[in-house]
Structure formats: structure tokens, C-alpha cells
Amino acid sequence: MATSGTATFESSFDIDDIIQEAYDRIGIHSVSGYQLKSARRSLNILFQEWANRGLHYWQVSNTDIDLVEGQAEYIFYRSATDGTSATSIPNGIYGVHDILEATYRTGRTTTSQIDSALTKINRSTYSGLSNKLNKSQPTQYYVQRFIDKTVVTLYPTPDATAAAQNVSIYYLKRIQDAGAYQNDPDIPYRFIPCMVSGLAFYLCQKEKPELCANMKLYYEDEFQRALTEDGSSSSTYLTPQAYYPNV
């Protein structure tokens, strides 16, 4: 028996299919009009709820911040329509949820590139710094997350020497909105089962409340399996602790 020879199901599984599958799971097989609009809204809320559950590795990306002498703040806006600023990121990256790591990078265009890790500090630590406009090579960064933007503040403020270099960051992106019914979801294939289960759980709260308890269990089970599969595998080394009795 021949196989399909393809593994691209998720690329043809659009928002409309996801909504229909979720409704099928709660016993509603014909949907239209307001039900479609309501389901798409619930799907967007589900994506936002995932952001509150922690790190999703498929949303991690990397970019560089070109430093400017005397400029401490660098802004990532939520979208292109939220505003522009002289301190915004020049390469037009939007929807940054948080900054995970940052390094000060010298020699980026040569073979002698050197990275120096920056320390992420909280509001209290940054507030306690005595001279925030002091110019030098940045060693720390502070992240503020607002409704429409994420602001990265470097300390010390870059001087002329530092401005010739850049800061390389790993950041966590927001999951894109569902958008049109013909769109594909902004998730990897391994999260499709828990996405459908999650949407079915959201929909049964509106349509079939008596199913909520069971659908919640299905959703949480699927989500935990997806989280276990998500990530980056690496080697783990265990070193036994030396123990010397009667010493």
C-alpha cells in the first residue's frame, strides 16, 4: 500500500478548518455567521492565554540592536500602526513579548567577533542606579513591557566607542492573530492537537457548558504533551557528589 509521500497537513489546516474541528468535538456540525466570528475571537484569546503559560521555543528569535551614542532606550512596538520614534528599533521588528538574553557584540563584521553577556536587571535595581546617563560600554539592560510596546533600556548609556558596535538579543515574539479564515495559524504542527482541544474547551463554555469539565481535561493533557515535545534537546551530565564518611 502506498503512502502519501507528504507531511504537510498543517500547511493546509487553516483557521476555518480549526474552528470546524473544534465545533465537531462538542457536537455542533453546522456553523456559520456569528458562531464563526465568536470562535475566531476565542482562538485569539487562546493564543494570548498561551503567552501567560511561559516560554514557547518556536517564538524565540534573534536580532541586533544598532547602538546610538547617548541613547539608552530602544523601543519595539506591538505593530507598525502603534507609532514610531527616534528610539525605535530600525529594522522594523514588531510584537516582542520579552527579551530573553542580550550580549554586547564587538567586531561583528570581522572574524574577531567577541560577545559579552549583559545582565538583565529589574525595575528596583535600575531605579537605584545613581547616574543613568553615564556613558560607557553597556553591561546591563532593563525591560519594560507596555500595552503597545516593549522598551529596552541599556546601562551605562552607549558612548561613541560602544555606538560603533551593537547588542545582539534573543527575544520572545507574540503569537500572531488568527486573522482571515483562510490563514494558517502561527504555530508549529506539534501544537495543533492542543490548539483544537483548547478552542473546543473555550467554545463549550458558550455552547455546551455540561462538556466543560471533560474538554478542560483533554485540553490540559494535550497542552502538557506539546510542552514536553517543545524545546531544544541537549546533553545532560550528572556528576556524583564526593562523600567521605567519618572525616
C-alpha positions as CSV (number, residue, x, y, z in Angstrom):
1,M,0.0,0.0,0.0
2,A,1.4,3.4,-1.0
3,T,1.8,6.3,1.5
4,S,1.0,9.9,0.7
5,G,4.7,10.9,0.5
6,T,3.9,14.2,2.2
7,A,3.9,15.5,5.8
8,T,2.4,19.0,5.3
9,F,-1.1,18.6,6.8
10,E,-0.7,21.7,9.0
11,S,0.1,23.8,5.9
12,S,-3.5,23.2,4.6
13,F,-5.2,23.2,8.0
14,D,-6.5,26.8,8.1
15,I,-8.4,28.8,10.7
16,D,-11.7,27.7,9.1
17,D,-10.8,24.0,9.5
18,I,-9.7,24.5,13.1
19,I,-13.0,26.1,14.0
20,Q,-15.0,23.4,12.4
21,E,-12.9,20.6,14.1
22,A,-13.4,22.3,17.5
23,Y,-17.2,22.6,16.9
24,D,-17.3,19.0,15.8
25,R,-15.7,17.9,19.1
26,I,-18.6,19.5,21.1
27,G,-21.3,18.0,18.8
28,I,-22.1,21.0,16.6
29,H,-21.6,20.2,12.9
30,S,-23.0,23.1,11.1
31,V,-21.7,26.6,11.9
32,S,-21.9,30.0,10.2
33,G,-22.3,33.7,10.8
34,Y,-21.8,34.8,14.4
35,Q,-20.5,31.4,15.5
36,L,-17.5,31.7,13.2
37,K,-16.8,35.2,14.4
38,S,-17.1,34.1,18.0
39,A,-14.8,31.1,17.5
40,R,-12.1,33.2,15.9
41,R,-12.3,35.6,18.8
42,S,-11.9,32.7,21.2
43,L,-8.9,31.4,19.2
44,N,-7.2,34.8,19.6
45,I,-7.8,34.7,23.3
46,L,-6.5,31.2,23.5
47,F,-3.2,32.4,21.8
48,Q,-2.9,35.1,24.4
49,E,-3.5,32.7,27.2
50,W,-0.6,30.6,25.9
51,A,1.7,33.6,26.3
52,N,0.9,33.5,30.1
53,R,1.9,29.9,30.3
54,G,5.6,30.6,29.7
55,L,8.2,30.2,27.0
56,H,7.4,28.7,23.6
57,Y,10.5,28.0,21.7
58,W,9.1,28.4,18.2
59,Q,8.5,32.1,19.1
60,V,12.2,32.8,20.0
61,S,14.1,34.8,17.5
62,N,17.3,36.8,17.3
63,T,18.1,40.3,16.1
64,D,20.7,43.0,16.6
65,I,20.2,46.5,18.1
66,D,22.3,49.1,16.4
67,L,23.5,51.4,19.2
68,V,23.4,55.2,19.1
69,E,25.7,57.3,21.2
70,G,23.9,58.8,24.2
71,Q,20.7,56.8,23.5
72,A,19.8,54.4,26.3
73,E,16.2,53.4,25.3
74,Y,15.3,51.2,22.3
75,I,11.7,50.5,21.5
76,F,9.9,47.5,20.0
77,Y,6.3,48.5,19.0
78,R,3.4,46.0,19.1
79,S,2.7,46.7,15.4
80,A,3.6,49.1,12.6
81,T,0.5,51.1,13.4
82,D,1.3,51.7,17.0
83,G,3.7,54.5,16.5
84,T,7.3,55.4,15.5
85,S,10.0,57.0,17.4
86,A,13.6,58.1,17.0
87,T,14.5,55.5,19.6
88,S,12.6,52.6,17.9
89,I,14.3,49.6,16.5
90,P,15.4,50.5,12.9
91,N,14.9,47.0,11.4
92,G,11.1,47.1,12.0
93,I,10.6,44.1,14.3
94,Y,7.2,44.2,16.0
95,G,5.3,42.2,18.6
96,V,8.1,41.5,21.0
97,H,6.8,39.8,24.2
98,D,10.0,39.9,26.2
99,I,13.8,39.9,25.9
100,L,15.4,36.6,27.0
101,E,19.1,37.3,26.6
102,A,21.3,40.1,25.4
103,T,25.0,40.4,24.6
104,Y,27.2,43.3,23.7
105,R,28.9,42.4,20.5
106,T,32.2,43.8,19.1
107,G,33.8,43.1,15.8
108,R,30.5,41.9,14.3
109,T,31.8,42.3,10.7
110,T,35.2,40.6,11.3
111,T,36.4,37.2,12.3
112,S,37.4,38.5,15.7
113,Q,33.8,39.0,16.9
114,I,33.5,39.0,20.7
115,D,30.3,38.7,22.8
116,S,30.0,40.0,26.4
117,A,26.8,38.9,28.2
118,L,24.6,41.7,29.6
119,T,22.9,41.3,32.9
120,K,19.1,41.7,33.0
121,I,18.0,43.8,35.9
122,N,14.6,44.7,37.4
123,R,12.9,48.0,38.0
124,S,14.2,48.4,41.5
125,T,17.8,47.8,40.6
126,Y,17.6,50.2,37.6
127,S,15.9,52.8,39.8
128,G,18.7,52.6,42.3
129,L,21.4,53.4,39.7
130,S,22.8,56.9,40.6
131,N,23.9,58.2,37.2
132,K,21.7,56.6,34.4
133,L,23.2,58.9,31.7
134,N,26.7,57.8,32.4
135,K,28.3,56.9,29.0
136,S,30.4,53.8,28.6
137,Q,30.1,50.2,27.3
138,P,26.7,48.8,28.3
139,T,26.8,46.0,30.9
140,Q,23.1,45.8,32.0
141,Y,19.7,46.1,30.5
142,Y,16.2,46.7,31.9
143,V,13.0,45.7,30.1
144,Q,9.6,47.4,30.4
145,R,6.6,45.8,28.8
146,F,3.7,48.2,28.0
147,I,0.4,47.7,26.1
148,D,1.7,48.9,22.8
149,K,5.5,48.5,23.1
150,T,8.5,46.8,24.8
151,V,11.3,49.2,25.9
152,V,14.9,48.0,26.4
153,T,17.0,50.4,28.4
154,L,20.8,49.9,28.5
155,Y,23.1,50.9,31.3
156,P,25.5,52.5,31.0
157,T,24.3,54.6,28.1
158,P,26.4,53.8,25.0
159,D,29.4,56.1,24.4
160,A,30.9,56.8,21.0
161,T,33.0,53.7,21.1
162,A,30.1,51.5,22.1
163,A,27.9,53.0,19.4
164,A,30.2,51.6,16.7
165,Q,29.1,48.1,18.0
166,N,25.7,46.5,18.6
167,V,23.7,44.5,21.1
168,S,22.5,41.0,20.0
169,I,19.3,39.9,21.6
170,Y,17.2,36.8,21.8
171,Y,13.5,37.8,22.1
172,L,10.2,36.1,22.5
173,K,7.6,37.1,19.9
174,R,3.9,37.3,20.4
175,I,1.8,34.7,18.6
176,Q,0.2,36.3,15.5
177,D,-3.6,36.8,15.4
178,A,-5.8,34.3,13.6
179,G,-6.8,36.9,11.0
180,A,-8.7,35.7,8.0
181,Y,-10.4,32.3,8.0
182,Q,-8.1,31.2,5.2
183,N,-5.0,31.9,7.2
184,D,-2.8,29.2,8.7
185,P,-2.2,29.5,12.5
186,D,1.1,30.9,13.7
187,I,2.1,27.7,15.5
188,P,4.1,24.5,14.7
189,Y,2.4,21.2,13.8
190,R,3.0,19.7,17.3
191,F,0.7,22.3,18.9
192,I,-2.2,21.7,16.5
193,P,-3.9,19.0,18.8
194,C,-3.8,21.2,21.9
195,M,-4.9,24.2,19.9
196,V,-8.0,22.4,18.7
197,S,-8.7,20.9,22.1
198,G,-8.3,24.4,23.7
199,L,-10.6,26.0,21.2
200,A,-13.2,23.2,21.8
201,F,-12.9,23.9,25.6
202,Y,-13.5,27.6,25.0
203,L,-16.5,27.0,22.7
204,C,-18.2,24.5,25.0
205,Q,-18.3,27.3,27.7
206,K,-20.6,29.2,25.3
207,E,-22.5,26.3,23.7
208,K,-22.3,23.2,25.8
209,P,-21.4,24.0,29.5
210,E,-22.0,20.5,30.5
211,L,-19.0,19.4,28.5
212,C,-16.6,21.8,30.0
213,A,-15.0,19.6,32.7
214,N,-14.1,16.9,30.2
215,M,-12.9,19.3,27.5
216,K,-10.7,21.0,30.0
217,L,-9.0,17.7,30.9
218,Y,-8.5,16.9,27.2
219,Y,-7.0,20.4,26.6
220,E,-4.6,20.3,29.6
221,D,-3.4,16.8,28.6
222,E,-2.8,17.8,25.0
223,F,-1.0,21.0,26.1
224,Q,1.3,19.2,28.5
225,R,2.3,16.8,25.8
226,A,3.0,19.7,23.4
227,L,5.1,21.5,26.0
228,T,7.1,18.3,26.6
229,E,7.9,18.0,22.9
230,D,8.7,21.7,22.5
231,G,12.2,22.9,23.2
232,S,15.8,22.2,22.3
233,S,17.4,18.9,23.2
234,S,20.9,19.0,24.7
235,S,23.1,16.6,26.5
236,T,22.8,16.4,30.3
237,Y,25.7,15.4,32.5
238,L,25.4,14.2,36.1
239,T,28.3,14.4,38.4
240,P,28.2,12.4,41.7
241,Q,28.9,14.4,44.9
242,A,32.0,13.2,46.7
243,Y,31.2,11.9,50.2
244,Y,33.8,10.9,52.8
245,P,32.3,9.4,55.9
246,N,33.9,9.8,59.3
247,V,36.2,12.6,58.1
